[in-house]
Amino acid sequence: MAKQRKPAAKRYYRKRVALLRLIDKIKLWPSRRGILHGIRTIERLGAQARVTTHCNKQFLVNDSRNSRAARWLRNKWFQGICPQCGVPDWKLEKFSATRFRRHHGSDLLKPGDPS
């Protein structure tokens, strides 16, 4: 008898949330070629951040709500998964079950965090 897996719970986040809050929560990054990378660390540098992926790529990211990466994450646009990052299946299922709504969901604010 095989174990039945529960379907991933739907998570709701606000649609126009800042990019750094979003990638800090989901730990995924879509490259310009459409490859989805796993994020190892995010080092905030004011309105920018230095992102390090699991395949040891580093780059600077501007905190923007309507950037290419933010739109691609909200719309779940990607071509494939990075073989070096090794994004697990459970994370992809969780990401696919995530919904972005305009007036419904979390703002991804931490307690005591100003807007």
C-alpha positions in Angstrom: 0.0 0.0 0.0 1.5 3.3 -1.1 1.4 6.4 1.1 -1.0 9.1 -0.2 0.6 12.6 -0.2 -1.6 15.4 0.8 -2.0 18.2 -1.8 0.1 21.3 -1.0 -1.9 23.8 1.0 -2.7 27.0 -0.9 -0.9 30.1 0.3 -2.0 33.6 -0.4 0.3 36.5 -0.7 -0.4 40.1 -1.8 0.3 40.7 -5.4 2.3 44.0 -5.1 4.7 43.0 -2.4 8.4 44.1 -2.4 10.7 41.8 -4.3 13.2 41.3 -1.4 10.4 40.2 0.9 9.1 37.8 -1.7 12.4 36.1 -2.5 13.3 36.0 1.2 10.1 34.0 1.8 10.0 31.6 -1.2 13.8 31.3 -1.7 13.6 31.0 -5.5 15.0 33.1 -8.3 14.1 33.1 -12.0 17.1 33.9 -14.2 16.8 35.9 -17.5 17.0 32.6 -19.5 14.0 31.3 -17.5 15.9 28.9 -15.2 14.6 28.7 -11.7 17.4 28.8 -9.0 17.3 28.0 -5.3 18.6 30.9 -3.1 21.2 30.1 -0.4 21.6 33.6 1.1 20.2 37.1 0.8 22.4 40.0 2.1 20.5 43.3 2.3 22.4 46.4 1.3 19.9 49.2 1.7 17.5 49.2 -1.3 19.5 46.4 -2.9 20.5 42.9 -1.9 23.3 40.5 -2.8 21.7 37.1 -3.7 23.7 33.9 -3.6 22.2 30.8 -5.3 22.9 27.2 -4.5 25.0 27.0 -7.7 27.3 29.8 -6.2 26.2 32.6 -8.5 26.1 36.0 -6.9 24.3 39.1 -8.2 22.9 42.4 -7.0 19.1 42.9 -7.0 17.1 46.1 -6.7 14.1 46.0 -4.4 11.3 46.6 -6.9 7.6 45.5 -7.0 7.3 45.5 -10.8 10.7 44.2 -11.9 11.1 41.3 -14.3 11.9 38.8 -11.5 8.9 39.9 -9.4 6.5 39.6 -12.4 8.0 36.2 -13.3 7.6 34.9 -9.8 4.0 36.1 -9.4 3.0 34.6 -12.8 5.2 31.5 -12.3 7.0 31.8 -15.6 10.1 29.7 -15.9 11.5 27.3 -18.5 13.2 24.7 -16.2 15.0 24.1 -13.0 18.8 24.6 -12.5 20.4 21.1 -12.2 23.2 22.4 -10.0 20.9 24.1 -7.5 18.8 20.9 -7.1 15.5 22.6 -6.1 13.5 19.8 -4.4 10.1 18.7 -5.7 8.3 19.7 -2.4 9.5 23.3 -2.9 8.2 23.3 -6.5 4.8 21.9 -5.3 4.6 24.5 -2.6 5.5 27.3 -5.1 2.9 26.1 -7.6 0.2 26.1 -4.8 1.0 29.7 -3.9 -1.5 32.3 -5.1 -1.0 36.0 -5.5 -4.1 38.1 -5.0 -4.6 41.9 -5.1 -6.7 42.4 -1.9 -6.1 39.1 -0.1 -3.1 37.5 1.6 -0.1 38.3 3.6 2.0 41.4 3.1 5.0 39.3 4.2 5.7 41.8 7.0 7.6 40.7 10.1 6.5 41.8 13.5 7.7 45.3 14.2 8.7 45.9 10.5 7.7 49.3 9.2 5.6 49.1 6.1 
